[in-house]
């Protein structure tokens, strides 16, 4: 019997495979897709952490300085996430 975690991993993998098919069908290239995924992951992490970079970095499993550089690269305003309660 599969564990819930294993089922979840399989569901995520299936979803990603469908998304990748759509991306390929749309003619998008790997660099732009990776950038968009990274940007969305950062935005979601900042939302969950209410704009706190240390917490967002922990959610993403990266160093605070790395996410800070990415936030600057994508011109993301962390203060916008702090206003949400």
Residue frames as a rotation matrix with the C-alpha (Angstrom) as fourth column:
UNK 1
0.576 0.817 0.000 0.00
0.817 -0.576 0.000 0.00
0.000 0.000 -1.000 0.00
UNK 2
-0.204 -0.649 0.733 1.32
0.620 -0.665 -0.417 3.41
0.758 0.369 0.538 -0.96
UNK 3
-0.375 0.009 -0.927 1.87
0.836 -0.428 -0.342 6.00
-0.400 -0.904 0.153 1.72
UNK 4
0.711 0.671 -0.210 0.18
0.558 -0.721 -0.412 9.39
-0.428 0.176 -0.887 1.49
UNK 5
0.229 -0.724 -0.650 3.57
-0.311 -0.687 0.657 11.00
-0.923 0.052 -0.382 0.87
UNK 6
-0.705 -0.503 0.500 4.27
0.230 0.504 0.832 8.65
-0.671 0.702 -0.239 -2.03
UNK 7
0.074 0.829 0.554 0.84
0.963 0.086 -0.257 9.32
-0.261 0.552 -0.792 -3.54
UNK 8
0.737 0.168 -0.655 1.42
0.167 -0.984 -0.064 13.05
-0.655 -0.062 -0.753 -3.21
UNK 9
-0.265 -0.922 -0.283 4.80
-0.277 -0.208 0.938 12.77
-0.924 0.327 -0.200 -4.96
UNK 10
-0.633 0.085 0.770 3.22
0.649 0.600 0.468 10.78
-0.422 0.796 -0.435 -7.79
UNK 11
0.483 0.873 0.071 0.42
0.813 -0.417 -0.408 13.36
-0.326 0.255 -0.910 -8.16
UNK 12
0.489 -0.398 -0.776 2.94
-0.200 -0.917 0.345 16.18
-0.849 -0.014 -0.528 -8.30
UNK 13
-0.606 -0.766 0.212 5.01
-0.014 0.277 0.961 14.31
-0.795 0.580 -0.179 -10.88
UNK 14
-0.276 0.599 0.751 1.94
0.921 0.388 0.029 13.68
-0.275 0.700 -0.659 -13.05
UNK 15
0.739 0.548 -0.393 0.92
0.464 -0.836 -0.293 17.33
-0.489 0.035 -0.872 -12.79
UNK 16
0.097 -0.803 -0.587 4.42
-0.333 -0.583 0.742 18.47
-0.938 0.123 -0.324 -13.75
UNK 17
-0.676 -0.329 0.659 4.44
0.420 0.563 0.712 16.13
-0.605 0.758 -0.242 -16.74
UNK 18
0.260 0.848 0.462 1.17
0.945 -0.126 -0.300 17.65
-0.196 0.515 -0.834 -17.98
UNK 19
0.742 -0.035 -0.669 2.52
0.045 -0.994 0.101 21.17
-0.668 -0.105 -0.736 -17.47
UNK 20
-0.318 -0.943 -0.097 5.73
-0.159 -0.048 0.986 20.31
-0.935 0.329 -0.134 -19.32
UNK 21
-0.390 0.279 0.878 3.70
0.849 0.477 0.226 18.98
-0.356 0.834 -0.423 -22.24
UNK 22
0.701 0.713 -0.016 1.77
0.672 -0.669 -0.317 22.27
-0.236 0.211 -0.948 -22.35
UNK 23
0.437 -0.638 -0.634 5.00
-0.204 -0.757 0.621 24.29
-0.876 -0.142 -0.461 -22.15
UNK 24
-0.602 -0.693 0.397 6.56
0.187 0.362 0.913 22.31
-0.776 0.624 -0.088 -24.99
UNK 25
-0.048 0.687 0.725 3.40
0.977 0.185 -0.111 22.58
-0.210 0.703 -0.680 -27.09
UNK 26
0.848 0.377 -0.373 3.49
0.354 -0.926 -0.131 26.36
-0.395 -0.021 -0.919 -26.58
UNK 27
0.575 -0.690 0.439 7.07
0.551 -0.071 -0.832 26.47
0.605 0.721 0.339 -27.88
UNK 28
0.876 -0.279 0.393 8.54
-0.464 -0.709 0.531 27.94
0.130 -0.648 -0.750 -24.70
UNK 29
0.215 -0.900 -0.380 12.23
-0.100 0.366 -0.925 27.46
0.971 0.237 -0.011 -23.98
UNK 30
0.267 -0.169 -0.949 13.81
0.783 0.612 0.111 25.99
0.562 -0.773 0.296 -20.87
UNK 31
-0.765 -0.633 -0.122 15.49
0.571 -0.577 -0.584 29.20
0.299 -0.517 0.802 -19.58
UNK 32
-0.625 0.577 0.525 12.29
-0.490 -0.814 0.312 31.25
0.608 -0.063 0.792 -19.62
UNK 33
0.396 0.775 -0.492 10.30
-0.057 0.556 0.829 28.41
0.916 -0.300 0.265 -18.03
UNK 34
-0.063 -0.516 -0.854 12.88
0.867 0.395 -0.303 27.99
0.493 -0.760 0.423 -15.25
UNK 35
-0.919 -0.290 0.267 12.88
0.166 -0.899 -0.407 31.72
0.358 -0.329 0.874 -14.56
UNK 36
-0.232 0.918 0.321 9.12
-0.579 -0.395 0.713 31.83
0.781 -0.020 0.624 -14.35
UNK 37
0.454 0.337 -0.825 8.95
0.357 0.780 0.514 28.80
0.817 -0.528 0.234 -12.04
UNK 38
-0.457 -0.719 -0.523 11.64
0.809 -0.092 -0.580 30.32
0.369 -0.688 0.624 -9.83
UNK 39
-0.840 0.170 0.515 9.84
-0.212 -0.977 -0.024 33.68
0.499 -0.130 0.857 -9.71
UNK 40
0.185 0.982 -0.037 6.51
-0.431 0.115 0.895 32.05
0.883 -0.150 0.445 -8.80
UNK 41
0.258 -0.175 -0.950 8.18
0.684 0.727 0.052 29.86
0.682 -0.664 0.307 -6.15
UNK 42
-0.800 -0.593 -0.094 9.73
0.512 -0.590 -0.624 32.98
0.315 -0.548 0.775 -4.61
UNK 43
-0.558 0.667 0.494 6.42
-0.513 -0.745 0.426 34.85
0.652 -0.016 0.758 -4.68
UNK 44
0.443 0.756 -0.481 4.57
-0.091 0.572 0.815 31.96
0.892 -0.317 0.322 -3.02
UNK 45
-0.055 -0.562 -0.826 7.31
0.852 0.405 -0.333 31.57
0.521 -0.721 0.456 -0.40
UNK 46
-0.926 -0.259 0.274 7.20
0.127 -0.898 -0.421 35.29
0.356 -0.355 0.865 0.37
UNK 47
-0.129 0.962 0.240 3.44
-0.538 -0.271 0.798 35.11
0.833 -0.026 0.553 0.65
UNK 48
0.493 0.296 -0.818 3.62
0.366 0.783 0.504 32.21
0.789 -0.547 0.278 3.11
UNK 49
-0.225 -0.696 -0.682 6.30
0.950 -0.003 -0.311 33.98
0.214 -0.718 0.662 5.13
UNK 50
0.739 0.619 -0.266 4.47
0.649 -0.760 0.037 37.34
-0.179 -0.200 -0.963 4.99
UNK 51
0.873 -0.370 0.317 7.46
-0.060 -0.727 -0.684 38.91
0.484 0.578 -0.657 3.24
UNK 52
0.630 -0.685 0.366 10.17
-0.591 -0.118 0.798 37.77
-0.503 -0.719 -0.479 5.64
UNK 53
0.390 -0.536 -0.749 13.18
-0.819 0.170 -0.548 36.77
0.421 0.827 -0.373 3.58
UNK 54
-0.633 -0.665 0.396 14.73
-0.774 0.563 -0.290 34.41
-0.030 -0.490 -0.871 6.15
UNK 55
-0.164 0.666 0.728 11.50
-0.327 0.659 -0.677 32.41
-0.931 -0.349 0.110 6.38
UNK 56
0.765 0.428 -0.481 11.00
-0.562 0.078 -0.824 32.42
-0.315 0.900 0.300 2.61
UNK 57
-0.053 -0.885 -0.462 14.56
-0.924 0.219 -0.314 31.16
0.379 0.411 -0.829 2.15
UNK 58
-0.683 -0.158 0.713 13.90
-0.554 0.749 -0.364 28.33
-0.477 -0.643 -0.599 4.62
UNK 59
0.370 0.897 0.243 10.71
-0.373 0.383 -0.845 27.38
-0.851 0.222 0.477 2.75
UNK 60
0.819 -0.067 -0.570 12.69
-0.567 0.062 -0.821 27.19
0.091 0.996 0.013 -0.49
UNK 61
0.810 -0.562 0.167 15.71
0.436 0.768 0.469 25.47
-0.392 -0.307 0.867 1.04
UNK 62
0.323 -0.726 0.607 18.15
0.665 -0.282 -0.691 28.17
0.673 0.627 0.392 0.00
UNK 63
-0.460 -0.598 -0.657 20.41
0.882 -0.396 -0.257 30.68
-0.106 -0.697 0.709 1.71
UNK 64
0.389 0.637 -0.666 19.00
0.611 -0.719 -0.331 34.08
-0.690 -0.278 -0.668 2.62
UNK 65
-0.259 -0.575 -0.776 21.56
-0.239 -0.740 0.628 35.88
-0.936 0.348 0.055 0.44
UNK 66
-0.917 -0.061 0.394 20.58
0.328 0.449 0.831 33.78
-0.227 0.892 -0.391 -2.57
UNK 67
-0.035 0.980 0.197 16.88
0.999 0.042 -0.034 34.56
-0.042 0.196 -0.980 -2.29
UNK 68
0.306 0.088 -0.948 17.66
0.310 -0.951 0.012 38.23
-0.900 -0.297 -0.319 -1.58
UNK 69
-0.703 -0.620 -0.348 19.63
-0.172 -0.327 0.929 38.40
-0.690 0.713 0.123 -4.85
UNK 70
-0.758 0.491 0.430 16.77
0.648 0.489 0.584 36.69
0.077 0.721 -0.689 -6.71
UNK 71
0.241 0.853 -0.463 14.23
0.854 -0.413 -0.317 39.07
-0.462 -0.319 -0.828 -5.17
UNK 72
-0.016 -0.338 -0.941 16.31
-0.127 -0.933 0.337 41.98
-0.992 0.125 -0.028 -6.45
UNK 73
-0.914 -0.379 0.146 16.75
0.054 0.241 0.969 40.32
-0.402 0.893 -0.200 -9.87
UNK 74
-0.506 0.808 0.302 12.98
0.822 0.346 0.452 39.87
0.261 0.476 -0.840 -10.26
UNK 75
-0.840 0.111 0.531 12.28
-0.144 -0.989 -0.021 43.32
0.523 -0.094 0.847 -8.77
UNK 76
0.043 0.831 -0.555 9.97
0.570 0.436 0.697 41.93
0.821 -0.346 -0.455 -6.08
UNK 77
-0.352 -0.056 0.934 8.82
-0.547 -0.798 -0.254 44.21
0.759 -0.600 0.251 -3.25
UNK 78
-0.652 0.022 -0.758 8.75
0.464 0.802 -0.376 42.18
0.600 -0.597 -0.533 -0.02
UNK 79
-0.957 0.288 -0.032 6.89
-0.161 -0.621 -0.767 44.97
-0.241 -0.729 0.641 1.78
UNK 80
-0.376 0.861 -0.342 3.80
-0.806 -0.123 0.578 44.20
0.456 0.493 0.741 -0.29
UNK 81
-0.146 0.283 -0.948 3.59
0.138 0.955 0.263 40.80
0.980 -0.093 -0.178 1.42
UNK 82
-0.870 -0.241 -0.431 3.90
0.450 -0.026 -0.893 42.27
0.204 -0.970 0.131 4.91
UNK 83
-0.773 0.624 0.118 0.75
-0.633 -0.772 -0.062 44.33
0.053 -0.123 0.991 4.45
UNK 84
0.003 0.770 -0.638 -1.31
-0.448 0.571 0.688 41.19
0.894 0.284 0.346 3.95
UNK 85
-0.582 -0.192 0.790 -2.51
-0.813 0.148 -0.563 39.64
-0.009 -0.970 -0.243 7.17
